[in-house]
């Protein structure tokens, strides 16, 4: 049986990777096997991460999948203090989308 997690995210055009985890996402991935490990550079220090590959979709407000993004790497910091408050979506995903930016609102054109 597949399990899933739905939630909002913050877009960070300065983040080169796919997804940076928050506590909810890290707990969702707990017990899963990472595909690899790696590190990210953040504000003058290195963040060691377990990297998981997960199937991702853009969904509508009713959680109905609208667009498959395929397998996306999720960076989950080994140190819980390094977890983000929000899930962060980076350029690996953004480069697959057509976006309309208007202040705080982002409209994904499918």
Secondary structure, 3 states (H helix, E strand, C coil): CCCCCCCCCEECCCCCCCEECEHHHHHHHCCCCCCEEEEEEECCEEEEEEEEEEEEEEECCCCCEEEEEEEEEEEEECCHHHCECCCEECHHHHCCCEEEEECCEEEEEC
